[in-house]
Amino acid sequence: MSAREPVDLTGASETMLLTLHARAEHTLSARPRFTDWAAVDLVGRIDYDFTSAGRDRLMSDGVVLRTLTLDPLVAGYLATHRGATVVNVACGLDTRFNRLDDGAATWYELDLPPVIELRRRLLGEGPRHPLIAASATDPAWPRQVRPESAAGDVLVIVEGLTMYLTATETAQMMSVIARGLPGATVLVEVMSPLFARYGRERSVVGTGSRFSYGCSGAAELCRTVAPGYTALHDIPFTNTIVRYHPWLGPVVRVTPANRIASRMLVVRALRVGLGLFEGV
């Protein structure tokens, strides 16, 4: 057996290993709702102690929920925008490309240089799957993205990131996307303000990370940190629970679950009027 790949990540970057383990663990469960065999392979190749990830059910269940929420949104976009360009912000070791690639999309993976270096060693890159080493708030990174479709269709995925940013950093990131990729559709995962303030996931705390930013929905996001964006959809993860377990619908609606649930927001950057983003 070849030696495992060493990793030297801390803070928010280290949390990508926790989410990787959660997807692999779910794939190997008795009745998986999705399969991610690339994640299973990676967990076996990385020299890292995944013990805390395996014990943190709150974190693992949350990763499964957000995957079940986000995958259909991405697949639906690709089905209606053939040959679109996808930018996966703060990609970590995400393997959604392996699960959802339609054979036509160009899929950029963006993250900090140490993460991209590790990703290149473990997963490589290709003509339709290039890597970008940059911070999400760096205004230069969109210049590396070349929309391939004639319509310039661009989908930006921001998964598992905003909760580790401040409101100012989130605003900077949304401004960078709007300025560099006008007209892009953006899928943004946000944590509820209540959970961002008081919630704790043991394995995340173990990396030294802390939750910072929370948002109650798409309207608030556009009003506070994404001026000029249009709010399209607001999908609490509790909707996904009810989709698979309809009998829980009445329970979810009368409990505080919706107040503390994370959400997937669908917003669109304007194609014109970028002056709206001055000073953000």
C-alpha positions as protocol buffer text, in pm:
chain_id: "A"
residue {
  index: 1
  type: MET
  ca { x: 0 y: 0 z: 0 }
}
residue {
  index: 2
  type: SER
  ca { x: 135 y: 344 z: -94 }
}
residue {
  index: 3
  type: ALA
  ca { x: 198 y: 602 z: 177 }
}
residue {
  index: 4
  type: ARG
  ca { x: -92 y: 826 z: 266 }
}
residue {
  index: 5
  type: GLU
  ca { x: -86 y: 1192 z: 164 }
}
residue {
  index: 6
  type: PRO
  ca { x: 9 y: 1418 z: 457 }
}
residue {
  index: 7
  type: VAL
  ca { x: -199 y: 1731 z: 517 }
}
residue {
  index: 8
  type: ASP
  ca { x: -102 y: 2046 z: 704 }
}
residue {
  index: 9
  type: LEU
  ca { x: -415 y: 2259 z: 730 }
}
residue {
  index: 10
  type: THR
  ca { x: -562 y: 2457 z: 1016 }
}
residue {
  index: 11
  type: GLY
  ca { x: -869 y: 2668 z: 1087 }
}
residue {
  index: 12
  type: ALA
  ca { x: -1147 y: 2691 z: 831 }
}
residue {
  index: 13
  type: SER
  ca { x: -936 y: 2515 z: 566 }
}
residue {
  index: 14
  type: GLU
  ca { x: -909 y: 2209 z: 791 }
}
residue {
  index: 15
  type: THR
  ca { x: -1288 y: 2178 z: 809 }
}
residue {
  index: 16
  type: MET
  ca { x: -1288 y: 2057 z: 448 }
}
residue {
  index: 17
  type: LEU
  ca { x: -1154 y: 1726 z: 581 }
}
residue {
  index: 18
  type: LEU
  ca { x: -1453 y: 1696 z: 813 }
}
residue {
  index: 19
  type: THR
  ca { x: -1703 y: 1747 z: 532 }
}
residue {
  index: 20
  type: LEU
  ca { x: -1511 y: 1504 z: 312 }
}
residue {
  index: 21
  type: HIS
  ca { x: -1539 y: 1237 z: 582 }
}
residue {
  index: 22
  type: ALA
  ca { x: -1912 y: 1307 z: 625 }
}
residue {
  index: 23
  type: ARG
  ca { x: -1979 y: 1244 z: 254 }
}
residue {
  index: 24
  type: ALA
  ca { x: -1768 y: 929 z: 256 }
}
residue {
  index: 25
  type: GLU
  ca { x: -1937 y: 799 z: 572 }
}
residue {
  index: 26
  type: HIS
  ca { x: -2282 y: 860 z: 424 }
}
residue {
  index: 27
  type: THR
  ca { x: -2184 y: 681 z: 103 }
}
residue {
  index: 28
  type: LEU
  ca { x: -2088 y: 372 z: 307 }
}
residue {
  index: 29
  type: SER
  ca { x: -2402 y: 383 z: 523 }
}
residue {
  index: 30
  type: ALA
  ca { x: -2679 y: 125 z: 493 }
}
residue {
  index: 31
  type: ARG
  ca { x: -2919 y: 347 z: 294 }
}
residue {
  index: 32
  type: PRO
  ca { x: -2733 y: 640 z: 138 }
}
residue {
  index: 33
  type: ARG
  ca { x: -2935 y: 918 z: -27 }
}
residue {
  index: 34
  type: PHE
  ca { x: -2637 y: 997 z: -250 }
}
residue {
  index: 35
  type: THR
  ca { x: -2304 y: 830 z: -321 }
}
residue {
  index: 36
  type: ASP
  ca { x: -1965 y: 995 z: -337 }
}
residue {
  index: 37
  type: TRP
  ca { x: -1708 y: 728 z: -410 }
}
residue {
  index: 38
  type: ALA
  ca { x: -1440 y: 987 z: -482 }
}
residue {
  index: 39
  type: ALA
  ca { x: -1477 y: 1102 z: -119 }
}
residue {
  index: 40
  type: VAL
  ca { x: -1442 y: 744 z: 3 }
}
residue {
  index: 41
  type: ASP
  ca { x: -1122 y: 707 z: -200 }
}
residue {
  index: 42
  type: LEU
  ca { x: -978 y: 1034 z: -69 }
}
residue {
  index: 43
  type: VAL
  ca { x: -1043 y: 950 z: 297 }
}
residue {
  index: 44
  type: GLY
  ca { x: -843 y: 632 z: 243 }
}
residue {
  index: 45
  type: ARG
  ca { x: -553 y: 824 z: 88 }
}
residue {
  index: 46
  type: ILE
  ca { x: -515 y: 1107 z: 339 }
}
residue {
  index: 47
  type: ASP
  ca { x: -301 y: 1089 z: 652 }
}
residue {
  index: 48
  type: TYR
  ca { x: -540 y: 1252 z: 899 }
}
residue {
  index: 49
  type: ASP
  ca { x: -716 y: 1151 z: 1219 }
}
residue {
  index: 50
  type: PHE
  ca { x: -1087 y: 1154 z: 1128 }
}
residue {
  index: 51
  type: THR
  ca { x: -1198 y: 1034 z: 1474 }
}
residue {
  index: 52
  type: SER
  ca { x: -1361 y: 1361 z: 1579 }
}
residue {
  index: 53
  type: ALA
  ca { x: -1541 y: 1389 z: 1244 }
}
residue {
  index: 54
  type: GLY
  ca { x: -1685 y: 1040 z: 1288 }
}
residue {
  index: 55
  type: ARG
  ca { x: -1819 y: 1127 z: 1633 }
}
residue {
  index: 56
  type: ASP
  ca { x: -1976 y: 1461 z: 1539 }
}
residue {
  index: 57
  type: ARG
  ca { x: -2328 y: 1368 z: 1425 }
}
residue {
  index: 58
  type: LEU
  ca { x: -2446 y: 1730 z: 1415 }
}
residue {
  index: 59
  type: MET
  ca { x: -2174 y: 1823 z: 1166 }
}
residue {
  index: 60
  type: SER
  ca { x: -2210 y: 1505 z: 959 }
}
residue {
  index: 61
  type: ASP
  ca { x: -2588 y: 1527 z: 935 }
}
residue {
  index: 62
  type: GLY
  ca { x: -2559 y: 1891 z: 836 }
}
residue {
  index: 63
  type: VAL
  ca { x: -2320 y: 1806 z: 552 }
}
residue {
  index: 64
  type: VAL
  ca { x: -2557 y: 1538 z: 424 }
}
residue {
  index: 65
  type: LEU
  ca { x: -2850 y: 1780 z: 437 }
}
residue {
  index: 66
  type: ARG
  ca { x: -2669 y: 2054 z: 249 }
}
residue {
  index: 67
  type: THR
  ca { x: -2551 y: 1805 z: -14 }
}
residue {
  index: 68
  type: LEU
  ca { x: -2907 y: 1682 z: -65 }
}
residue {
  index: 69
  type: THR
  ca { x: -3020 y: 2045 z: -91 }
}
residue {
  index: 70
  type: LEU
  ca { x: -2745 y: 2174 z: -319 }
}
residue {
  index: 71
  type: ASP
  ca { x: -2693 y: 1884 z: -561 }
}
residue {
  index: 72
  type: PRO
  ca { x: -3041 y: 1913 z: -722 }
}
residue {
  index: 73
  type: LEU
  ca { x: -2995 y: 2289 z: -763 }
}
residue {
  index: 74
  type: VAL
  ca { x: -2664 y: 2244 z: -943 }
}
residue {
  index: 75
  type: ALA
  ca { x: -2792 y: 1954 z: -1154 }
}
residue {
  index: 76
  type: GLY
  ca { x: -3101 y: 2154 z: -1247 }
}
residue {
  index: 77
  type: TYR
  ca { x: -2893 y: 2450 z: -1357 }
}
residue {
  index: 78
  type: LEU
  ca { x: -2666 y: 2234 z: -1572 }
}
residue {
  index: 79
  type: ALA
  ca { x: -2969 y: 2067 z: -1730 }
}
residue {
  index: 80
  type: THR
  ca { x: -3111 y: 2401 z: -1840 }
}
residue {
  index: 81
  type: HIS
  ca { x: -2780 y: 2576 z: -1925 }
}
residue {
  index: 82
  type: ARG
  ca { x: -2585 y: 2335 z: -2142 }
}
residue {
  index: 83
  type: GLY
  ca { x: -2215 y: 2414 z: -2150 }
}
residue {
  index: 84
  type: ALA
  ca { x: -2235 y: 2652 z: -1855 }
}
residue {
  index: 85
  type: THR
  ca { x: -1939 y: 2769 z: -1649 }
}
residue {
  index: 86
  type: VAL
  ca { x: -1936 y: 2671 z: -1281 }
}
residue {
  index: 87
  type: VAL
  ca { x: -1715 y: 2832 z: -1016 }
}
residue {
  index: 88
  type: ASN
  ca { x: -1691 y: 2642 z: -688 }
}
residue {
  index: 89
  type: VAL
  ca { x: -1574 y: 2895 z: -428 }
}
residue {
  index: 90
  type: ALA
  ca { x: -1379 y: 2758 z: -128 }
}
residue {
  index: 91
  type: CYS
  ca { x: -1388 y: 2417 z: -294 }
}
residue {
  index: 92
  type: GLY
  ca { x: -1168 y: 2231 z: -48 }
}
residue {
  index: 93
  type: LEU
  ca { x: -1179 y: 1865 z: -149 }
}
residue {
  index: 94
  type: ASP
  ca { x: -1535 y: 1888 z: -278 }
}
residue {
  index: 95
  type: THR
  ca { x: -1610 y: 1621 z: -539 }
}
residue {
  index: 96
  type: ARG
  ca { x: -1941 y: 1749 z: -678 }
}
residue {
  index: 97
  type: PHE
  ca { x: -1784 y: 1764 z: -1026 }
}
residue {
  index: 98
  type: ASN
  ca { x: -1731 y: 1386 z: -1008 }
}
residue {
  index: 99
  type: ARG
  ca { x: -2097 y: 1334 z: -915 }
}
residue {
  index: 100
  type: LEU
  ca { x: -2272 y: 1584 z: -1140 }
}
residue {
  index: 101
  type: ASP
  ca { x: -2053 y: 1653 z: -1443 }
}
residue {
  index: 102
  type: ASP
  ca { x: -2269 y: 1656 z: -1757 }
}
residue {
  index: 103
  type: GLY
  ca { x: -1978 y: 1630 z: -1998 }
}
residue {
  index: 104
  type: ALA
  ca { x: -2016 y: 1990 z: -2118 }
}
residue {
  index: 105
  type: ALA
  ca { x: -1968 y: 2227 z: -1823 }
}
residue {
  index: 106
  type: THR
  ca { x: -1639 y: 2398 z: -1745 }
}
residue {
  index: 107
  type: TRP
  ca { x: -1594 y: 2373 z: -1371 }
}
residue {
  index: 108
  type: TYR
  ca { x: -1346 y: 2596 z: -1187 }
}
residue {
  index: 109
  type: GLU
  ca { x: -1233 y: 2504 z: -835 }
}
residue {
  index: 110
  type: LEU
  ca { x: -1125 y: 2806 z: -625 }
}
residue {
  index: 111
  type: ASP
  ca { x: -953 y: 2803 z: -287 }
}
residue {
  index: 112
  type: LEU
  ca { x: -648 y: 2929 z: -99 }
}
residue {
  index: 113
  type: PRO
  ca { x: -307 y: 2826 z: -241 }
}
residue {
  index: 114
  type: PRO
  ca { x: -226 y: 2553 z: 19 }
}
residue {
  index: 115
  type: VAL
  ca { x: -566 y: 2390 z: -40 }
}
residue {
  index: 116
  type: ILE
  ca { x: -530 y: 2405 z: -418 }
}
residue {
  index: 117
  type: GLU
  ca { x: -181 y: 2255 z: -392 }
}
residue {
  index: 118
  type: LEU
  ca { x: -324 y: 1960 z: -194 }
}
residue {
  index: 119
  type: ARG
  ca { x: -619 y: 1927 z: -430 }
}
residue {
  index: 120
  type: ARG
  ca { x: -389 y: 1921 z: -733 }
}
residue {
  index: 121
  type: ARG
  ca { x: -185 y: 1639 z: -578 }
}
residue {
  index: 122
  type: LEU
  ca { x: -491 y: 1433 z: -486 }
}
residue {
  index: 123
  type: LEU
  ca { x: -739 y: 1505 z: -765 }
}
residue {
  index: 124
  type: GLY
  ca { x: -545 y: 1674 z: -1044 }
}
residue {
  index: 125
  type: GLU
  ca { x: -712 y: 1908 z: -1292 }
}
residue {
  index: 126
  type: GLY
  ca { x: -822 y: 1901 z: -1653 }
}
residue {
  index: 127
  type: PRO
  ca { x: -923 y: 2121 z: -1948 }
}
residue {
  index: 128
  type: ARG
  ca { x: -1282 y: 2139 z: -1820 }
}
residue {
  index: 129
  type: HIS
  ca { x: -1183 y: 2127 z: -1455 }
}
residue {
  index: 130
  type: PRO
  ca { x: -920 y: 2395 z: -1385 }
}
residue {
  index: 131
  type: LEU
  ca { x: -800 y: 2517 z: -1046 }
}
residue {
  index: 132
  type: ILE
  ca { x: -767 y: 2874 z: -918 }
}
residue {
  index: 133
  type: ALA
  ca { x: -546 y: 2949 z: -617 }
}
residue {
  index: 134
  type: ALA
  ca { x: -685 y: 3265 z: -457 }
}
residue {
  index: 135
  type: SER
  ca { x: -891 y: 3404 z: -172 }
}
residue {
  index: 136
  type: ALA
  ca { x: -1263 y: 3441 z: -238 }
}
residue {
  index: 137
  type: THR
  ca { x: -1228 y: 3813 z: -161 }
}
residue {
  index: 138
  type: ASP
  ca { x: -942 y: 3869 z: -409 }
}
residue {
  index: 139
  type: PRO
  ca { x: -1084 y: 4093 z: -686 }
}
residue {
  index: 140
  type: ALA
  ca { x: -844 y: 3942 z: -942 }
}
residue {
  index: 141
  type: TRP
  ca { x: -966 y: 3582 z: -949 }
}
residue {
  index: 142
  type: PRO
  ca { x: -1267 y: 3632 z: -1183 }
}
residue {
  index: 143
  type: ARG
  ca { x: -1022 y: 3728 z: -1459 }
}
residue {
  index: 144
  type: GLN
  ca { x: -916 y: 3363 z: -1471 }
}
residue {
  index: 145
  type: VAL
  ca { x: -1274 y: 3251 z: -1545 }
}
residue {
  index: 146
  type: ARG
  ca { x: -1372 y: 3228 z: -1911 }
}
residue {
  index: 147
  type: PRO
  ca { x: -1744 y: 3164 z: -1961 }
}
residue {
  index: 148
  type: GLU
  ca { x: -1769 y: 2896 z: -2230 }
}
residue {
  index: 149
  type: SER
  ca { x: -2133 y: 2911 z: -2333 }
}
residue {
  index: 150
  type: ALA
  ca { x: -2251 y: 3157 z: -2596 }
}
residue {
  index: 151
  type: ALA
  ca { x: -2492 y: 3303 z: -2341 }
}
residue {
  index: 152
  type: GLY
  ca { x: -2218 y: 3343 z: -2083 }
}
residue {
  index: 153
  type: ASP
  ca { x: -2409 y: 3132 z: -1830 }
}
residue {
  index: 154
  type: VAL
  ca { x: -2220 y: 3124 z: -1499 }
}
residue {
  index: 155
  type: LEU
  ca { x: -2313 y: 2942 z: -1179 }
}
residue {
  index: 156
  type: VAL
  ca { x: -2118 y: 3025 z: -862 }
}
residue {
  index: 157
  type: ILE
  ca { x: -2135 y: 2788 z: -565 }
}
residue {
  index: 158
  type: VAL
  ca { x: -2050 y: 2919 z: -217 }
}
residue {
  index: 159
  type: GLU
  ca { x: -2085 y: 2621 z: 16 }
}
residue {
  index: 160
  type: GLY
  ca { x: -1957 y: 2596 z: 372 }
}
residue {
  index: 161
  type: LEU
  ca { x: -1780 y: 2933 z: 369 }
}
residue {
  index: 162
  type: THR
  ca { x: -1988 y: 3232 z: 478 }
}
residue {
  index: 163
  type: MET
  ca { x: -2023 y: 3113 z: 837 }
}
residue {
  index: 164
  type: TYR
  ca { x: -1644 y: 3151 z: 877 }
}
residue {
  index: 165
  type: LEU
  ca { x: -1640 y: 3503 z: 728 }
}
residue {
  index: 166
  type: THR
  ca { x: -1737 y: 3835 z: 879 }
}
residue {
  index: 167
  type: ALA
  ca { x: -2023 y: 4034 z: 727 }
}
residue {
  index: 168
  type: THR
  ca { x: -1764 y: 4266 z: 571 }
}
residue {
  index: 169
  type: GLU
  ca { x: -1575 y: 3975 z: 413 }
}
residue {
  index: 170
  type: THR
  ca { x: -1900 y: 3826 z: 284 }
}
residue {
  index: 171
  type: ALA
  ca { x: -1988 y: 4162 z: 126 }
}
residue {
  index: 172
  type: GLN
  ca { x: -1641 y: 4180 z: -33 }
}
residue {
  index: 173
  type: MET
  ca { x: -1682 y: 3831 z: -181 }
}
residue {
  index: 174
  type: MET
  ca { x: -2027 y: 3906 z: -321 }
}
residue {
  index: 175
  type: SER
  ca { x: -1895 y: 4231 z: -471 }
}
residue {
  index: 176
  type: VAL
  ca { x: -1604 y: 4048 z: -636 }
}
residue {
  index: 177
  type: ILE
  ca { x: -1846 y: 3801 z: -796 }
}
residue {
  index: 178
  type: ALA
  ca { x: -2082 y: 4077 z: -915 }
}
residue {
  index: 179
  type: ARG
  ca { x: -1806 y: 4291 z: -1062 }
}
residue {
  index: 180
  type: GLY
  ca { x: -1616 y: 4006 z: -1225 }
}
residue {
  index: 181
  type: LEU
  ca { x: -1904 y: 3780 z: -1331 }
}
residue {
  index: 182
  type: PRO
  ca { x: -2207 y: 4007 z: -1390 }
}
residue {
  index: 183
  type: GLY
  ca { x: -2527 y: 3812 z: -1442 }
}
residue {
  index: 184
  type: ALA
  ca { x: -2399 y: 3508 z: -1254 }
}
residue {
  index: 185
  type: THR
  ca { x: -2641 y: 3293 z: -1058 }
}
residue {
  index: 186
  type: VAL
  ca { x: -2500 y: 3237 z: -709 }
}
residue {
  index: 187
  type: LEU
  ca { x: -2589 y: 2957 z: -468 }
}
residue {
  index: 188
  type: VAL
  ca { x: -2492 y: 3072 z: -118 }
}
residue {
  index: 189
  type: GLU
  ca { x: -2513 y: 2858 z: 193 }
}
residue {
  index: 190
  type: VAL
  ca { x: -2578 y: 3063 z: 506 }
}
residue {
  index: 191
  type: MET
  ca { x: -2610 y: 2971 z: 871 }
}
residue {
  index: 192
  type: SER
  ca { x: -2887 y: 3120 z: 1083 }
}
residue {
  index: 193
  type: PRO
  ca { x: -2776 y: 3414 z: 1302 }
}
residue {
  index: 194
  type: LEU
  ca { x: -2890 y: 3220 z: 1608 }
}
residue {
  index: 195
  type: PHE
  ca { x: -2678 y: 2914 z: 1530 }
}
residue {
  index: 196
  type: ALA
  ca { x: -2381 y: 3124 z: 1419 }
}
residue {
  index: 197
  type: ARG
  ca { x: -2390 y: 3292 z: 1758 }
}
residue {
  index: 198
  type: TYR
  ca { x: -2461 y: 3002 z: 1990 }
}
residue {
  index: 199
  type: GLY
  ca { x: -2420 y: 2681 z: 1790 }
}
residue {
  index: 200
  type: ARG
  ca { x: -2120 y: 2456 z: 1829 }
}
residue {
  index: 201
  type: GLU
  ca { x: -2001 y: 2159 z: 1626 }
}
residue {
  index: 202
  type: ARG
  ca { x: -1735 y: 1976 z: 1825 }
}
residue {
  index: 203
  type: SER
  ca { x: -1519 y: 1869 z: 1532 }
}
residue {
  index: 204
  type: VAL
  ca { x: -1522 y: 2224 z: 1391 }
}
residue {
  index: 205
  type: VAL
  ca { x: -1420 y: 2372 z: 1727 }
}
residue {
  index: 206
  type: GLY
  ca { x: -1135 y: 2121 z: 1731 }
}
residue {
  index: 207
  type: THR
  ca { x: -985 y: 2283 z: 1420 }
}
residue {
  index: 208
  type: GLY
  ca { x: -972 y: 2620 z: 1592 }
}
residue {
  index: 209
  type: SER
  ca { x: -1249 y: 2761 z: 1371 }
}
residue {
  index: 210
  type: ARG
  ca { x: -1539 y: 2969 z: 1494 }
}
residue {
  index: 211
  type: PHE
  ca { x: -1866 y: 3063 z: 1329 }
}
residue {
  index: 212
  type: SER
  ca { x: -1894 y: 3435 z: 1254 }
}
residue {
  index: 213
  type: TYR
  ca { x: -2161 y: 3528 z: 1001 }
}
residue {
  index: 214
  type: GLY
  ca { x: -2527 y: 3438 z: 1000 }
}
residue {
  index: 215
  type: CYS
  ca { x: -2815 y: 3544 z: 778 }
}
residue {
  index: 216
  type: SER
  ca { x: -3190 y: 3489 z: 802 }
}
residue {
  index: 217
  type: GLY
  ca { x: -3259 y: 3462 z: 428 }
}
residue {
  index: 218
  type: ALA
  ca { x: -3210 y: 3582 z: 72 }
}
residue {
  index: 219
  type: ALA
  ca { x: -3385 y: 3915 z: 126 }
}
residue {
  index: 220
  type: GLU
  ca { x: -3156 y: 3999 z: 417 }
}
residue {
  index: 221
  type: LEU
  ca { x: -2846 y: 3892 z: 223 }
}
residue {
  index: 222
  type: CYS
  ca { x: -2934 y: 4122 z: -68 }
}
residue {
  index: 223
  type: ARG
  ca { x: -3025 y: 4409 z: 162 }
}
residue {
  index: 224
  type: THR
  ca { x: -2714 y: 4393 z: 379 }
}
residue {
  index: 225
  type: VAL
  ca { x: -2413 y: 4236 z: 204 }
}
residue {
  index: 226
  type: ALA
  ca { x: -2519 y: 4186 z: -159 }
}
residue {
  index: 227
  type: PRO
  ca { x: -2676 y: 4512 z: -282 }
}
residue {
  index: 228
  type: GLY
  ca { x: -2781 y: 4494 z: -645 }
}
residue {
  index: 229
  type: TYR
  ca { x: -2836 y: 4121 z: -639 }
}
residue {
  index: 230
  type: THR
  ca { x: -3181 y: 3979 z: -704 }
}
residue {
  index: 231
  type: ALA
  ca { x: -3316 y: 3722 z: -456 }
}
residue {
  index: 232
  type: LEU
  ca { x: -3456 y: 3422 z: -646 }
}
residue {
  index: 233
  type: HIS
  ca { x: -3506 y: 3141 z: -394 }
}
residue {
  index: 234
  type: ASP
  ca { x: -3465 y: 3082 z: -22 }
}
residue {
  index: 235
  type: ILE
  ca { x: -3444 y: 2714 z: 73 }
}
residue {
  index: 236
  type: PRO
  ca { x: -3412 y: 2614 z: 442 }
}
residue {
  index: 237
  type: PHE
  ca { x: -3255 y: 2273 z: 493 }
}
residue {
  index: 238
  type: THR
  ca { x: -3570 y: 2173 z: 680 }
}
residue {
  index: 239
  type: ASN
  ca { x: -3741 y: 2161 z: 336 }
}
residue {
  index: 240
  type: THR
  ca { x: -3502 y: 1882 z: 244 }
}
residue {
  index: 241
  type: ILE
  ca { x: -3586 y: 1692 z: 562 }
}
residue {
  index: 242
  type: VAL
  ca { x: -3956 y: 1712 z: 479 }
}
residue {
  index: 243
  type: ARG
  ca { x: -3890 y: 1606 z: 119 }
}
residue {
  index: 244
  type: TYR
  ca { x: -3751 y: 1275 z: 241 }
}
residue {
  index: 245
  type: HIS
  ca { x: -3970 y: 1246 z: 551 }
}
residue {
  index: 246
  type: PRO
  ca { x: -4307 y: 1412 z: 474 }
}
residue {
  index: 247
  type: TRP
  ca { x: -4454 y: 1304 z: 808 }
}
residue {
  index: 248
  type: LEU
  ca { x: -4212 y: 1545 z: 980 }
}
residue {
  index: 249
  type: GLY
  ca { x: -4365 y: 1846 z: 802 }
}
residue {
  index: 250
  type: PRO
  ca { x: -4609 y: 1945 z: 1080 }
}
residue {
  index: 251
  type: VAL
  ca { x: -4339 y: 1897 z: 1344 }
}
residue {
  index: 252
  type: VAL
  ca { x: -4085 y: 2111 z: 1159 }
}
residue {
  index: 253
  type: ARG
  ca { x: -4332 y: 2394 z: 1105 }
}
residue {
  index: 254
  type: VAL
  ca { x: -4427 y: 2428 z: 1473 }
}
residue {
  index: 255
  type: THR
  ca { x: -4080 y: 2391 z: 1624 }
}
residue {
  index: 256
  type: PRO
  ca { x: -3786 y: 2637 z: 1628 }
}
residue {
  index: 257
  type: ALA
  ca { x: -3618 y: 2422 z: 1361 }
}
residue {
  index: 258
  type: ASN
  ca { x: -3677 y: 2672 z: 1081 }
}
residue {
  index: 259
  type: ARG
  ca { x: -3527 y: 2952 z: 1291 }
}
residue {
  index: 260
  type: ILE
  ca { x: -3198 y: 2772 z: 1342 }
}
residue {
  index: 261
  type: ALA
  ca { x: -3180 y: 2584 z: 1011 }
}
residue {
  index: 262
  type: SER
  ca { x: -2911 y: 2668 z: 760 }
}
residue {
  index: 263
  type: ARG
  ca { x: -3037 y: 2777 z: 419 }
}
residue {
  index: 264
  type: MET
  ca { x: -2936 y: 2767 z: 57 }
}
residue {
  index: 265
  type: LEU
  ca { x: -2996 y: 3104 z: -105 }
}
residue {
  index: 266
  type: VAL
  ca { x: -3023 y: 3152 z: -481 }
}
residue {
  index: 267
  type: VAL
  ca { x: -2941 y: 3507 z: -594 }
}
residue {
  index: 268
  type: ARG
  ca { x: -2841 y: 3665 z: -923 }
}
residue {
  index: 269
  type: ALA
  ca { x: -2591 y: 3943 z: -987 }
}
residue {
  index: 270
  type: LEU
  ca { x: -2701 y: 4223 z: -1217 }
}
residue {
  index: 271
  type: ARG
  ca { x: -2555 y: 4234 z: -1568 }
}
residue {
  index: 272
  type: VAL
  ca { x: -2550 y: 4615 z: -1562 }
}
residue {
  index: 273
  type: GLY
  ca { x: -2533 y: 4888 z: -1302 }
}
residue {
  index: 274
  type: LEU
  ca { x: -2218 y: 4769 z: -1127 }
}
residue {
  index: 275
  type: GLY
  ca { x: -2190 y: 5116 z: -973 }
}
residue {
  index: 276
  type: LEU
  ca { x: -2428 y: 4978 z: -713 }
}
residue {
  index: 277
  type: PHE
  ca { x: -2134 y: 4792 z: -567 }
}
residue {
  index: 278
  type: GLU
  ca { x: -1915 y: 5096 z: -511 }
}
residue {
  index: 279
  type: GLY
  ca { x: -1799 y: 5116 z: -153 }
}
residue {
  index: 280
  type: VAL
  ca { x: -1902 y: 4759 z: -66 }
}
